[in-house]
Every structure is written in structure tokens, then in C-alpha cells.
């Protein structure tokens, strides 16, 4: 009897340790992330390939331009206004210790145009338009409307994804410009209205330190962020499965992935531009 128990113990595989399980979990997550990134890149290539082929669906494109861009104007202007006001208020308190309140204008302008405007504009578009894109495409996928398009010989990538991706690519840079204007105006209100900085000093110092290349950098980042957000949200919605629960999960994943991609690309693009 004892010999049989010993043989059974030898035949049973050893349980992996906690460290081994942790390493395996990290490895599976890394492999899954690389696979998903590959699928996303493949979808991006398909969007480019179908985007240059006829027929050109201008009506769909203009509808998405209106939805992504015009529909986000108010929230972008409001966010930019209060971002500029808060940043001017906080920076003026710091510059006041060195009697350098005249630097509030250029500091806010440089920070907005280079970093905050494209990042915040892309985040606003992600929360408002990106979530709607993912939910709409996911609902169409689980209700087999995408399959119906293929049955009617209509390519779903060209019909559904190309207008949305182009809208993100074109409209986020324009929203970045609006964010710049609104944010600098908010900084002007705080600096001139409450901090005692003269209007002439604020404007002249801002013109002195703010170069067109700073604005161009923000526009380039806005285009990259808009492309990434639209592509990620379309990818998650287009491949949603599992009914209503799957659509909700896909939308959550799209929001998290889009936000992470914005911050990661912000660093990469900033390094490449400098």
C-alpha cells in the first residue's frame, strides 16, 4: 500500500510555484498585446488600402467630420478655457516669488501648444466620439449588420471604418488649434484680470517666446493622436463579440487603450520631433 502511494505521488506533476505562475501570466499578457498590436496594424493597412479605392463615400466622411469635429467643439473650448485659467493661476503664484509674472503668458502658451492641447483634445474626442464609434460598430457586429454589408458586396472597412479614421486624423488637429486659442484666452483673463499683469506685457511676451514651430508640433501630435484613437476604437468595436456584454467590454477596452496610446505616442512623437 505504501509503495502504491509513493508511485502515485511520483506520477502527479509538481504544482508550479507562485513565481512561475506570475512569469507565465506576464508572458501571456505580452504575447496577447503583441498579437493585438499586429492585428491593429493589419487593420490600419486595410484602412489605407480601401481609403484610396473607389467609390469615395463623401457623405459618410462629412457626417463623421461633423460628428467628431463639430460635435466636440464646445467641450474642447470649455476644457481649454479652464485649463488655461488653472494653469495661469498656479504658475503665476510660482512666478510671483521671483517677481516674474510677465512669464505666465509664454509659459502657458508653450505648454498648451506643445503638450496639453493635443493630449487633452484627443482625450475629449476619445471620451465623446471614440466611445460612440466603438459602441456603434460593436452593436453592428453583434447584430450581424456588418455581415449584411458583406452579403450586399459592400466592403465594411471602406464603408464604416475609413470615414471614421479620416475624421479622427483631420479633426483632432483643428480641435487642438481651438484648444490653444481658448486656453491662452483663459490665461489672459486670469493674468490680466486678477494677477495684475498688463495686457501689453502678456501679449508681447507671448509673441516673443511662442514660435510657429511650437504650434506645428501640437498639430502633428494632434493628427497622430486622432489617427490612433479612431483606429483603436474602430478596431475594438469592429471585432466585438458576445452580445451586449461584449460591446460594453470592447468599449471599456477601447477607452483604456486609446488613453494609453495617447500618452505613449506623446513621448515618442516628442522625442522624434526634437
LOMAR-280201 format. One record per residue: residue in one letter; x, y, z of N, C-alpha, C in turn. Coordinates in steps of 0.02 Angstrom, whole numbers, padded with zeros to 5 digits, always signed. Atoms other than C-alpha are relative to their C-alpha. Layout:
aXYZXYZXYZ;...
//
This chain:
x+00041-00060+00000+00000+00000+00000+00043+00063+00000;x-00045-00058-00003+00139+00120+00044+00036+00010-00065;x-00034-00006+00065+00228+00080-00119-00045+00030-00053;x+00047-00029+00048+00071+00120-00218-00008+00075+00010;x+00005-00072-00014+00054+00289-00132+00061+00037-00024;x-00062-00032+00023+00235+00328-00170+00001+00005-00076;x+00002-00004+00073+00210+00284-00353-00049+00053-00024;x+00049-00052+00020+00055+00394-00365+00028+00070+00011;x-00030-00066-00013+00149+00538-00286+00052+00018-00052;x-00050-00014+00051+00288+00518-00413-00033+00016-00067;x+00033-00011+00064+00164+00514-00558-00034+00068-00004;x+00034-00064+00001+00075+00675-00506+00049+00056-00017;x-00046-00055+00018+00152+00829-00589+00006+00050+00056;x-00011-00050-00052+00226+00958-00474-00037+00065-00017;x+00036-00062+00010+00122+01115-00450+00049+00057-00010;x-00046-00055+00011+00204+01270-00522-00001+00050+00058;x-00006-00047-00055+00264+01396-00396-00035+00066-00018;x+00031-00064+00010+00189+01568-00374+00041+00044-00048;x-00043-00039+00045+00339+01647-00460-00007-00022-00072;x+00008+00026+00068+00320+01532-00609-00067+00021-00030;x+00066-00021+00024+00135+01571-00623+00000+00074-00018;x-00003-00071+00014+00172+01758-00615+00037+00014-00065;x-00038-00010+00062+00303+01747-00752-00040-00023-00060;x+00042+00023+00055+00187+01644-00860-00056+00048-00016;x+00053-00048+00011+00048+01770-00835+00025+00062-00036;x-00029-00058+00034+00161+01914-00886+00016-00018-00073;x-00016+00021+00068+00218+01814-01038-00063-00005-00044;x+00063+00005+00039+00040+01776-01093-00028+00069-00015;x+00024-00068+00013-00007+01959-01072+00041+00035-00054;x-00043-00031+00050+00143+02015-01175-00015-00029-00070;x+00016+00031+00064+00104+01890-01313-00067+00024-00027;x+00066-00024+00020-00078+01944-01315+00004+00073-00025;x-00007-00070+00020-00027+02128-01325+00033+00006-00069;x-00034-00003+00064+00092+02095-01470-00047-00024-00056;x+00047+00024+00050-00040+01994-01563-00053+00053-00017;x+00051-00051+00011-00170+02131-01539+00030+00059-00038;x-00032-00054+00036-00046+02262-01597+00010-00018-00074;x-00006+00022+00069-00014+02159-01753-00066+00002-00037;x+00066-00004+00031-00200+02144-01788-00020+00073-00013;x+00016-00071+00009-00218+02332-01763+00039+00029-00059;x-00040-00024+00057-00076+02367-01886-00028-00026-00065;x+00030+00029+00061-00155+02249-02012-00064+00038-00019;x+00061-00038+00014-00320+02341-01995+00017+00069-00027;x-00020-00065+00025-00230+02506-02020+00021-00002-00073;x-00019+00008+00070-00154+02443-02182-00061-00010-00044;x+00062+00009+00039-00326+02386-02240-00038+00065-00008;x+00034-00065+00004-00399+02557-02199+00033+00043-00053;x-00035-00039+00050-00264+02641-02304-00014-00027-00070;x+00011+00031+00066-00288+02517-02446-00069+00015-00027;x+00068-00012+00023-00476+02539-02453-00016+00075-00002;x+00013-00071+00000-00466+02726-02421+00015+00034-00065;x-00018-00030+00064-00388+02761-02590-00036-00032-00059;x+00036+00034+00053-00505+02649-02688-00070+00029-00007;x+00068-00022+00012-00669+02698-02767-00048-00055+00023;x+00029-00067+00002-00808+02729-02731+00017+00040+00063;x-00014-00043-00056-00772+02879-02620-00067+00021+00031;x+00064-00012-00033-00912+02894-02494+00004+00067+00039;x-00008-00066-00029-00908+03082-02463-00053+00015+00053;x+00053-00014-00048-01074+03087-02372+00018-00030+00068;x-00020+00031-00064-01012+02964-02240+00057+00039+00032;x-00057-00037-00027-00850+03063-02222-00022+00065+00031;x+00023-00064-00027-00938+03230-02198-00041-00009+00063;x+00038+00014-00060-01055+03153-02072+00047-00013+00059;x-00047+00014-00054-00908+03088-01970+00041+00061+00018;x-00035-00062-00015-00815+03253-01986-00043+00044+00046;x+00045-00039-00042-00967+03339-01913-00006-00031+00070;x+00009+00033-00064-00987+03209-01776+00062+00006+00044;x-00062-00001-00039-00805+03202-01722+00023+00071+00014;x-00028-00066-00007-00756+03383-01751-00049+00051+00027;x+00047-00052-00020-00905+03500-01742-00034-00018+00066;x+00033+00020-00062-00988+03398-01606+00044+00005+00062;x-00046-00003-00057-00833+03411-01496+00026+00071+00013;x-00027-00068-00006-00804+03599-01516-00014+00028+00070;x+00018-00032-00064-00897+03652-01359+00040-00029+00058;x-00036+00030-00056-00817+03528-01241+00074+00014-00003;x-00071-00017+00007-00644+03564-01312+00012+00073+00020;x-00008-00070-00019-00667+03752-01295-00006+00010+00076;x+00010-00007-00072-00732+03735-01117+00059-00029+00038;x-00058+00030-00033-00591+03617-01067+00062+00043-00008;x-00057-00043+00011-00461+03730-01146-00002+00063+00041;x+00007-00062-00038-00530+03885-01061+00020-00010+00073;x-00014+00010-00071-00523+03814-00886+00070-00029+00011;x-00069+00023-00006-00358+03725-00917+00048+00059-00001;x-00042-00060+00002-00278+03891-00966-00007+00042+00063;x+00011-00039-00061-00357+03979-00817+00034-00031+00061;x-00031+00034-00057-00300+03849-00692+00076+00002-00004;x-00073+00001+00009-00125+03837-00764+00029+00070+00011;x-00023-00068-00011-00107+04027-00766-00002+00019+00074;x+00006-00016-00071-00167+04041-00587+00056-00034+00041;x-00052+00036-00038-00046+03908-00523+00070+00025-00017;x-00067-00023+00020+00104+03968-00625+00013+00071+00024;x-00011-00069-00024+00076+04150-00575+00020+00001+00073;x-00020+00004-00070+00090+04101-00393+00073-00019+00006;x-00071+00019-00001+00258+04019-00430+00045+00057-00024;x-00041-00055+00026+00324+04163-00536-00001+00061+00045;x+00005-00058-00045+00267+04288-00405+00058+00001+00050;x-00057+00003-00047+00406+04227-00289+00063+00028-00030;x-00059-00026+00034+00533+04283-00420-00014+00066-00035;x+00021-00063+00032+00438+04440-00474+00004-00006-00077;x-00003+00013+00072+00419+04365-00649-00068-00018-00027;x+00068+00015+00023+00231+04369-00677-00008+00009-00075;x+00006-00011+00072+00262+04427-00855+00014-00063-00040;x-00015+00062+00035+00318+04250-00898-00058-00049+00001;x+00058+00045-00003+00147+04175-00861-00027-00013-00070;x+00028+00007+00067+00085+04207-01039+00039-00048-00044;x-00038+00047+00042+00227+04123-01134+00005-00070+00029;x-00003+00066-00030+00237+03981-01009-00063-00040-00015;x+00063+00034+00015+00053+03939-01030-00005-00015-00074;x+00006+00010+00072+00061+03962-01218+00044-00057-00025;x-00045+00054+00021+00212+03848-01241-00025-00068+00024;x+00023+00065-00027+00142+03713-01128-00063-00024-00035;x+00062+00019+00034-00028+03717-01212+00014-00024-00071;x-00009+00017+00071+00032+03715-01391+00041-00064-00009;x-00043+00059+00009+00165+03581-01367-00030-00064+00029;x+00020+00061-00036+00084+03461-01244-00074-00004+00016;x+00067+00008-00029-00081+03497-01160-00055+00002-00052;x+00054-00006+00049-00186+03549-01310-00011-00064-00040;x+00013+00062+00038-00158+03394-01419-00021-00058+00045;x+00018+00056-00044-00167+03275-01271-00072+00006+00025;x+00067-00009-00026-00324+03348-01194-00053-00002-00055;x+00048+00003+00055-00410+03370-01362-00012-00072-00021;x+00008+00071+00019-00377+03188-01406-00039-00038+00054;x+00037+00034-00054-00441+03133-01235-00074+00018-00003;x+00070-00020+00005-00601+03234-01258-00034-00037-00058;x+00027+00036+00057-00627+03157-01430-00008-00074+00017;x+00005+00070-00020-00593+02985-01356-00062-00012+00042;x+00056+00011-00045-00723+03004-01220-00067+00013-00035;x+00064-00016+00031-00856+03082-01330-00012-00039-00064;x+00011+00030+00065-00833+03017-01508+00027-00071-00004;x-00029+00067+00004-00720+02866-01484-00044-00053+00031;x+00045+00048-00032-00838+02781-01364-00061-00014-00043;x+00058+00009+00044-00983+02810-01483+00019-00042-00061;x-00022+00041+00057-00883+02739-01629+00003-00074+00019;x-00009+00069-00020-00839+02582-01534-00067-00033+00014;x+00065+00029-00016-01015+02555-01468-00042-00012-00063;x+00039+00007+00062-01095+02584-01638+00024-00058-00042;x-00028+00055+00040-00977+02467-01730-00009-00067+00035;x+00010+00062-00036-00989+02337-01593-00071-00025-00004;x+00070+00020+00007-01178+02339-01600-00014-00026-00070;x+00010+00024+00068-01174+02321-01788+00032-00069-00010;x-00032+00066+00007-01055+02174-01771-00041-00055+00033;x+00036+00053-00035-01154+02076-01642-00071-00009-00027;x+00066+00008+00031-01319+02109-01733+00005-00020-00073;x-00013+00027+00067-01241+02045-01896-00014+00050-00055;x+00007-00050+00052-01262+02210-01988+00063+00004-00043;x-00063+00002+00039-01078+02200-02039-00001-00057-00050;x+00006+00057+00046-01110+02028-02113-00049+00016-00056;x+00048-00019+00052-01259+02101-02206+00032+00044-00053;x-00036-00041+00049-01146+02231-02287+00043-00043-00046;x-00041+00044+00042-01028+02095-02347-00044-00041-00047;x+00046+00037+00043-01178+01998-02415-00022+00043-00060;x+00019-00046+00054-01225+02152-02518+00060+00025-00040;x-00062-00016+00037-01046+02161-02587+00025+00071+00016;x-00026-00064-00024-01006+02318-02485+00054-00015+00051;x-00054+00013-00046-00838+02313-02401-00010+00040+00065;x+00015-00036-00062-00869+02357-02217+00057+00045+00023;x-00056-00043-00019-00694+02428-02192-00005+00067-00037;x+00005-00061+00039-00718+02553-02333-00062+00041+00020;x+00063-00034-00014-00897+02594-02285-00004+00027+00071;x+00008-00017-00070-00882+02601-02096+00063+00031+00032;x-00060-00019-00036-00701+02622-02043+00037+00059-00031;x-00039-00053+00033-00620+02735-02173-00026+00070+00017;x+00023-00068-00018-00734+02887-02141+00016+00018+00073;x-00013-00015-00071-00710+02873-01952+00074+00013+00013;x-00071-00010-00010-00522+02856-01960+00023+00066-00031;x-00017-00064+00031-00507+03002-02081-00026+00059+00041;x+00027-00054-00042-00618+03108-01969+00044+00012+00060;x-00045-00009-00056-00505+03075-01821+00065+00032-00020;x-00063-00027+00025-00350+03114-01923-00005+00074-00016;x+00006-00069+00023-00417+03278-01990-00026+00048+00053;x+00034-00046-00045-00521+03349-01848+00036+00012+00065;x-00035-00011-00064-00413+03324-01693+00051+00057-00005;x-00044-00059+00005-00278+03446-01757-00038+00066+00000;x+00040-00062-00001-00414+03577-01788-00026+00014+00070;x+00022-00008-00070-00483+03547-01614+00058+00022+00044;x-00060-00021-00037-00305+03568-01549+00010+00075-00006;x-00006-00073+00010-00299+03742-01625-00052+00038+00042;x+00051-00032-00040-00463+03786-01541+00018-00004+00074;x-00022+00007-00070-00395+03720-01376+00054+00051+00015;x-00053-00050-00009-00240+03829-01397-00030+00070+00011;x+00030-00066-00004-00345+03984-01427-00039+00010+00065;x+00041-00006-00060-00465+03951-01285+00044+00000+00063;x-00043+00003-00058-00326+03906-01163+00040+00064+00011;x-00037-00063-00006-00222+04061-01200-00047+00057+00021;x+00049-00050-00021-00379+04167-01184-00016-00007+00075;x+00011+00010-00072-00413+04089-01013+00058+00024+00041;x-00059-00025-00036-00235+04126-00959+00001+00076-00001;x+00003-00073+00005-00258+04305-01020-00049+00028+00051;x+00050-00023-00048-00415+04325-00914+00028+00000+00070;x-00026+00006-00069-00329+04264-00756+00059+00048+00011;x-00060-00041-00009-00163+04354-00783-00016+00075+00001;x+00015-00071+00005-00234+04522-00835-00055+00020+00049;x+00057-00019-00041-00395+04518-00737+00011-00006+00074;x-00007+00013-00072-00338+04450-00569+00071+00005+00026;x-00069+00000-00024-00148+04446-00562+00036+00065-00012;x-00029-00065+00008-00114+04623-00616+00051+00007-00056;x-00046-00005+00057-00012+04586-00773-00033+00043-00054;x+00029-00043+00051-00036+04717-00907-00013-00039-00064;x+00019+00035+00062-00119+04663-01069+00057+00003-00051;x-00055-00006+00048+00025+04729-01173+00058-00046+00016;x-00054+00045-00020+00154+04633-01072-00017-00072-00015;x+00021+00070+00012+00055+04472-01084+00005-00017-00074;x+00001+00014+00072+00034+04485-01273+00070+00003-00030;x-00067-00007+00029+00210+04545-01313+00046-00057+00021;x-00043+00056-00023+00296+04413-01206-00021-00066-00033;x+00023+00061+00033+00187+04277-01280+00023-00002-00073;x-00024-00003+00069+00228+04333-01457+00076-00008-00004;x-00073+00005+00001+00412+04342-01411+00024-00071+00007;x-00025+00068-00015+00428+04164-01346-00035-00055-00039;x+00037+00052+00036+00296+04070-01446+00017+00003-00074;x-00019+00005+00070+00360+04014-01616-00050-00043-00038;x+00045+00043+00039+00259+03936-01759+00017-00074+00006;x-00018+00071-00004+00358+03775-01739-00032-00033+00061;x+00035+00028-00058+00278+03753-01567-00072-00018-00017;x+00068+00015+00021+00106+03762-01644-00001-00059-00047;x-00003+00056+00047+00157+03644-01784+00010-00066+00037;x-00011+00061-00038+00219+03518-01657-00065-00026+00031;x+00064+00021-00027+00050+03518-01572-00047-00027-00052;x+00044+00024+00054-00040+03496-01738+00021-00070-00023;x-00024+00066+00019+00070+03348-01784-00021-00052+00052;x+00022+00046-00053+00036+03268-01616-00075-00012-00002;x+00072+00008+00004-00149+03301-01635-00020-00047-00056;x+00016+00046+00056-00152+03213-01805+00017-00072+00019;x-00020+00068-00020-00057+03063-01735-00049-00028+00052;x+00047+00023-00051-00170+03053-01582-00068-00016-00029;x+00065+00011+00030-00328+03070-01685-00002-00064-00041;x-00003+00062+00039-00273+02931-01802+00001-00060+00046;x-00005+00057-00047-00227+02817-01656-00066-00013+00035;x+00063+00008-00037-00388+02849-01560-00054-00030-00045;x+00051+00026+00046-00501+02821-01711+00013-00072-00019;x-00017+00068+00021-00408+02665-01764-00011-00050+00057;x+00009+00045-00057-00408+02588-01590-00074-00011+00014;x+00072+00006-00015-00593+02624-01560-00036-00040-00054;x+00030+00038+00055-00641+02558-01732+00020-00074+00004;x-00023+00069-00004-00535+02403-01707-00036-00038+00055;x+00034+00034-00055-00613+02362-01538-00073-00012-00016;x+00070+00009+00016-00790+02391-01598-00012-00048-00058;x+00009+00042+00059-00767+02304-01765+00010-00074+00017;x-00013+00070-00019-00705+02145-01677-00034-00020+00065;x+00036+00016-00061-00828+02145-01532-00039-00065-00008;x+00038+00063-00001-00909+01979-01486-00035-00006+00068;x+00031+00015-00064-01025+01914-01352-00060+00042+00018;x+00062-00035-00013-01182+02018-01370+00011+00067+00035;x-00003-00065-00032-01218+02172-01264+00058+00005+00049;x-00056+00000-00048-01092+02123-01131+00066+00008-00037;x-00062-00007+00039-00957+02105-01263+00011+00069-00028;x-00005-00069+00025-00996+02276-01335+00023+00047+00056;x-00022-00042-00056-00979+02356-01164+00072-00012+00019;x-00070+00015-00015-00816+02266-01131+00046+00029-00053;x-00041-00028+00054-00749+02318-01302+00006+00075+00007;x-00003-00072-00009-00794+02499-01267+00047+00019+00057;x-00046-00013-00056-00705+02494-01099+00072-00009-00021;x-00068+00012+00023-00550+02418-01178+00022+00054-00049;x-00017-00052+00048-00556+02548-01317+00019+00065+00036;x-00016-00061-00036-00558+02692-01193+00068-00004+00035;x-00063+00009-00035-00414+02623-01091+00058-00001-00050;x-00054+00006+00050-00310+02577-01244+00013+00067-00035;x-00009-00065+00033-00341+02746-01326+00037+00049+00045;x-00034-00046-00046-00289+02843-01171+00074-00018+00007;x-00070+00021-00005-00131+02739-01152+00039+00016-00063;x-00035-00014+00064-00089+02758-01336+00015+00074-00007;x-00012-00072+00004-00105+02947-01322+00063+00019+00039;x-00057-00017-00042+00021+02958-01180+00065-00031-00027;x-00060+00032+00027+00141+02834-01258+00023+00036-00064;x-00018-00035+00062+00135+02919-01428+00022+00071+00013;x-00023-00067-00017+00155+03088-01345+00075+00001+00013;x-00073+00005-00013+00326+03035-01282+00039-00015-00064;x-00037+00021+00060+00377+02950-01444+00004+00057-00052;x+00000-00054+00049+00324+03094-01558+00042+00059+00025;x-00041-00055-00027+00402+03222-01441+00074-00013-00008;x-00071+00017+00009+00569+03130-01447+00019+00006-00074;x-00017-00003+00072+00562+03115-01637+00003+00071-00027;x+00001-00069+00023+00522+03299-01660+00056+00043+00029;x-00055-00038-00030+00667+03353-01551+00064-00041-00004;
//
